Amino acid sequence: MPTDFTNTRRAFHLPEGVTYLDGNSLGPMPRDAARRVADMMTDEWSQMLITGWNKAGWYVQPRKVGDRIARLIGAGPGQVVMGDTLSIKVFQAVSAARALRPDRRVILSDSGNFPSDLYVAEGLAKAVDAELRVVAPEQVADAISDDLAVLMITEVDYRTGRRHDMKALTEKAHRHGALTVWDLAHSAGAVDVDLLGCGADFAVGCTYKYLNGGPGAPAFIWTNPDLAEQAQPILQGWMGHAAPFAFDMEYRPAAGIERMRVGTPPVIAMAALDAALDVWDDVDMADLRARSIDLTQAFIAGVEANCPEVTLNSPRDPSQRGSQVSFRHPDGYAVMQALIARGVIGDFRAPDVLRFGFAPLYNDLDDVAHAVDILADILANRTWNRPDFHQKAAVT
Ligand SMILES: *Cc1c(COP(=O)(O)O)cnc(C)c1O
């Protein structure tokens, strides 16, 4: 049965008068999430207290929720575990990958990667005597060489929406004896990811963007089952121990993906995420991808036809693009503030990028048409050129 996107849109609370094109930063609230969190507080935390870890299944929740995400990223059951933040999961994955290639020093990434991933890899490199090598996104394939330990790539570029070829890069890395870590921050819930089909080694991602788990929702990590019993993370927390409640003095890794857990999981946040994942149950990822392409193509065509003041900053070919589109404008920050004042919410990324995320679960072609109209009006009438639209807030 084809996915019913009218139904998925109804599952979200979208404030009146708002056209939301920022689900690539923070997804909107699924209507059920508020009730689920309230139920968790009143039925579980308040009534069960510490027994909730067993009775309400809080302890096994990171795996159960992980299984629900696995289907969305082309992974199998028992292969994904939740917890911590994405930055920490990047550390877990890259450190474990490097440890599997101890005679090699190079971690390769690209300059389009999100700074936190690069900062984490740089810090790890200092600690384990490795080298972080950063090249332009177009040069990644050519930079894969025999000294490479780990290829650390974010599949979809957070600024431009450019999508790397996971299969081709993974195969090339493997031919040169390296392992791959894929960051799916802008892929999970946005495009049709196929981790097992691509033969990827490690993957990580966050759940507050296209998966709509809410601010601070836990991250996920996946290890290819062929490596899961060999991978040794550096952050050896008690929840990743083979027997956490034996309170042994020595660390022994838990079986498989469980060893990637670190400490106590964020149970309240996971309740909201679990409700958000209900919306995905009847979503076919091929339908999602087709709709994402329709939305982004229509937006590019509309903006290019009506807004000569901006230039496209995303690949034109949809096969090389994720589910977001960005345009450049010298006064991009003020233009975005003016858009937000008119109810069209995207975001701004330095130095001059207007970024728009299209989430097929709740965005439709009417949203696209409305956003194009408002943007064209703001640019043609230069209404962005007001002093208050130039004032920068802490979070852009
Ligand atoms: C959003 C994002 C992050 C954010 O990491 P947190 O630890 O969740 O704050 C990291 N990496 C990439 C590629 C991102 O897009």
The ligand as an SDF file (V2000), in Angstrom:
LIG
                    3D

 15 15  0  0  0  0  0  0  0  0999 V2000
   23.2850   17.6810   14.0760 C   0  0  0  0  0  0  0  0  0  0  0  0
   24.6230   17.0550   13.9240 C   0  0  0  0  0  0  0  0  0  0  0  0
   25.4300   16.7800   15.0420 C   0  0  0  0  0  0  0  0  0  0  0  0
   25.0250   17.2010   16.4290 C   0  0  0  0  0  0  0  0  0  0  0  0
   25.5960   16.3930   17.4160 O   0  0  0  0  0  0  0  0  0  0  0  0
   24.9990   16.3980   18.8950 P   0  0  0  0  0  0  0  0  0  0  0  0
   26.0000   15.6830   19.6820 O   0  0  0  0  0  0  0  0  0  0  0  0
   23.6670   15.7070   18.8180 O   0  0  0  0  0  0  0  0  0  0  0  0
   24.8080   17.8210   19.3130 O   0  0  0  0  0  0  0  0  0  0  0  0
   26.6240   16.1220   14.8400 C   0  0  0  0  0  0  0  0  0  0  0  0
   27.0260   15.7520   13.6030 N   0  0  0  0  0  0  0  0  0  0  0  0
   26.2750   16.0280   12.4950 C   0  0  0  0  0  0  0  0  0  0  0  0
   26.7550   15.5880   11.1550 C   0  0  0  0  0  0  0  0  0  0  0  0
   25.0690   16.7130   12.6290 C   0  0  0  0  0  0  0  0  0  0  0  0
   24.3570   16.9990   11.5590 O   0  0  0  0  0  0  0  0  0  0  0  0
  1  2  1  0
  2  3  1  0
  2 14  2  0
  3  4  1  0
  3 10  2  0
  4  5  1  0
  5  6  1  0
  6  7  2  0
  6  8  1  0
  6  9  1  0
 10 11  1  0
 11 12  2  0
 12 13  1  0
 12 14  1  0
 14 15  1  0
M  END
$$$$
